[in-house]
Amino acid sequence: MGDTFDHMQVDAEMTDRAVLFSFRSRDENSHWREAQVDKGEFLTVWRQAAARIEAILAQANES
């Protein structure tokens, strides 16, 4: 676990009706654990973060 995110895996699967997200992380014994996030909850958080992400990208394009 030397890198900050080397213990994480995020998968997204899109269908015509749903977006499925799976988050996996290794615990201190290197066992994989998985959690699923509800589509509505993910989209709510994404929408809240979208404006900030766009601002960061705009600043990067200016430099």
Backbone torsions as a table, in degrees:
resi	resn	phi	psi	omega
1	MET	NA	44.8	-179.6
2	GLY	-70.6	-40.5	179.4
3	ASP	-85.6	150.6	-176.7
4	THR	-56.4	-39.8	-174.0
5	PHE	-114.0	14.6	-178.1
6	ASP	-71.3	-8.5	179.1
7	HIS	-98.9	5.6	-176.3
8	MET	-117.6	147.4	172.6
9	GLN	-137.9	130.1	179.1
10	VAL	-122.7	127.3	177.8
11	ASP	-121.2	142.7	174.8
12	ALA	-129.1	134.0	178.2
13	GLU	-127.9	128.2	-178.0
14	MET	-112.2	135.7	172.8
15	THR	-122.7	-179.6	177.7
16	ASP	-65.2	-24.8	-174.3
17	ARG	-112.1	-15.2	-172.7
18	ALA	-152.8	160.7	169.3
19	VAL	-119.9	122.4	-177.4
20	LEU	-109.9	127.5	179.6
21	PHE	-116.9	133.4	175.2
22	SER	-123.9	132.3	177.4
23	PHE	-117.3	126.2	178.5
24	ARG	-123.0	143.8	177.8
25	SER	-145.7	147.6	176.4
26	ARG	-89.3	137.2	175.3
27	ASP	-83.5	-173.6	-176.8
28	GLU	-63.3	-17.9	177.8
29	ASN	-100.8	14.5	179.8
30	SER	63.1	24.9	173.1
31	HIS	-88.7	134.3	179.5
32	TRP	-76.0	136.3	175.3
33	ARG	-121.3	145.7	-177.3
34	GLU	-128.7	141.4	174.6
35	ALA	-134.7	145.8	175.3
36	GLN	-113.3	145.7	-177.7
37	VAL	-114.5	133.0	178.1
38	ASP	-60.3	139.0	-178.7
39	LYS	-56.2	-45.3	-178.9
40	GLY	-61.9	-42.2	179.0
41	GLU	-64.6	-43.6	179.3
42	PHE	-60.9	-46.9	-178.0
43	LEU	-64.4	-35.7	177.0
44	THR	-62.0	-47.8	179.7
45	VAL	-65.6	-41.7	179.6
46	TRP	-60.7	-44.6	-179.9
47	ARG	-63.2	-36.7	178.3
48	GLN	-66.5	-34.9	-177.2
49	ALA	-87.1	-19.6	-172.2
50	ALA	-56.7	-44.3	-178.8
51	ALA	-61.4	-41.7	179.9
52	ARG	-67.7	-41.3	178.1
53	ILE	-61.7	-44.1	178.7
54	GLU	-62.5	-38.4	178.3
55	ALA	-65.0	-42.0	178.7
56	ILE	-63.4	-43.8	179.0
57	LEU	-65.0	-37.9	178.3
58	ALA	-63.7	-41.7	178.1
59	GLN	-63.7	-39.3	179.7
60	ALA	-64.9	-36.9	179.8
61	ASN	-71.5	-25.3	179.7
62	GLU	-74.7	-26.1	-176.3
63	SER	-90.5	NA	NA
